[in-house]
Amino acid sequence: MRKIGLLSDTHGYFHPEIPRIFKDCDEIWHAGDFGSEEVAAQLREAKPLRGVYGNIDAQDIRLQYPEFLRFQCKGVDVLMTHIGGYPGKYPSHILDIFRVKPPDLFICGHSHILKVMSDKRFKLLHINPGAAGLSGFHKVITMLRFSITGPEIKDLEVVEFEKPRS
């Protein structure tokens, strides 16, 4: 079993509760828009980190993290990118990938909207963890925890914090 902490759209903000929230996780996955190398470094200090760059990320992040990351986790085929849409509204470049070989788990960020949806057409689970930073229209900071055991993705938990007023 692998326990995963998932977040996105930190936009340069490292929430002080991240080490506590993800303390029992084996890895942290970041679905883009780190916003700074400092956030990436703090996440790496907490746990092993997998991530992709987002549309706001500068060259230092883009040199360390790819646009697309595809990997196996305990037998689950995972595809992560920042801008990926959602079931029924995928951009054409995502549809091209899915038509060839859809993943079991598709993770993206960008929208700042937490979504966990089953995609029956491509037989995958779609997850967008929402936004864990301060920038953007979202009113709640969101992150996720879940477990992967063999072919199962389970024990999904949403972690929410009220977004401080600026």
N, C-alpha and C positions, 0 to 999 in steps of 0.2 A: 504494500500500500504506500502511496505517495500523497502527502498532504500539501496542498497548494494554496498560497496566498496570491490573489489576483487584484490588480489595480491598474488604473490608466489615468491619463490627463492630470498628472500632478502639477504641471505647469510651474515647476520650480519650487513647489511647497512639499516639505517632508512633514507629514502629520506626526506630532510627538507620540501618538499612541501606536504607530506602526510596529515598533519592536514588540510591544505587548500583544497586539492583535495577531501577529504572525509568529509568535514565539514557538508554537507547536507545529508550524509548517516546515516542510523539508526544503521547499523552494518558494521564491517569489517570482511571479510573472508580471511584467509591465507591458501593457498594450499601447505604448506610445504617448508622445507629448510629455517626456520627462521634464523638459523645461530647463534643466541644468545638469551638468556633470556632477555637481554636489549631491543632488537627489539620487542619481544613479549610484554614486559611491556610498551613500548612507544605506541604500537598499542592499548593496553588495556586502556591507559590513554586517547587516542583520542576518542574511541568508544567501545561499547561492541564487543568482539572478539570471533570468532569461528575459529578453525584451526585444522590442522593435522600435524603430524611431517613428516619430509622428511629424505632422506637418509643421509644427512650431520648433522642432528640434534643430539645433545648429550643427555645424560640421563635426564638432567633437563627439556628439552623440551618434551622428550618422556614420562615423568611422568605426564605432564600437558595436553598433546594433544594426541589423539589416531591416529592410522594408518588410520582408516576409520571413517568417521563421517557421519551418516545418520540422517536426521531430516526433519521436515515439516516447510516450510516457506510460510505462507499465502496460504496454500493448494497445494503448489508445493513440491513434494518429491525430496529432494536433497541428493546426495551422493558425498562426497568429499574424495579424497585420494591424495597422492603426485605422485606416479608412476602409471599411468592409461592408457597410450597409447592414441589412438584416433580411430574414426570409421574405421573399417576394419583392425585395428592393435592393438586390445586390447590384453593384456596378458591373459593367461588362467584363472587366479584367478578372474579377472574382468568379463570375459565371464561367469564364474560360477554364479556370483551374478546376472548378467543381465538375464541369462536364467531362474532364479527363479522369480525375480521381478525387472525389470529395473526401475531406477528412472526417474523422469521427467527431471531433470537437473543433469548432471554428470560433476564435476569439478576436474581437476587435474593440476599439475604443472610439474616440473622436466625437461622438454625439453628445456626450455627457449625460446620457440616459441609460440607466440600468435596465438591461433586458436579458432574460434567460428564456430562450425559445427553442422548441423542437422544430426542426425543418424536415417535414415528412418527404418533401420532394427529393432532397439530397441525403436523407437519412443521417442527419447530423444534429448535434446540439450546438446552438449558437449562444455565445455569452458575450455581453458587453458589460463590464463592471461599473459603468457610469464614470464619475469623476472624483478623484481623491485630492484635487487641488482647490485653490481659492478662486482662480480665474474662470469666468463663465457664468452662464445664466442659472445653473443648477442651484437649488436651495439647500440640498443635503449632500454631504460628502459620503461617497459609498465605496466600499471595497468588498471582496468576496473571499470566502474560504471554502474549499471543497476537497474531496478525496478521490483518488483514482486507484481502483483495485481491479486489475485485469481489464476486462472490457467495460467495467462500470464506472460511471462518474456519479458520485453520491455525496451525501452529507453537506449539501450546499448551504452555506450560511451567508446572509447579508449583514455587513457591519455598516452602521450609519452613524454619522455625527452631524449635528447642526453646523451649518457653515457660518463662521463668524462674520458679523456685519463689518463692512469696511468703512 
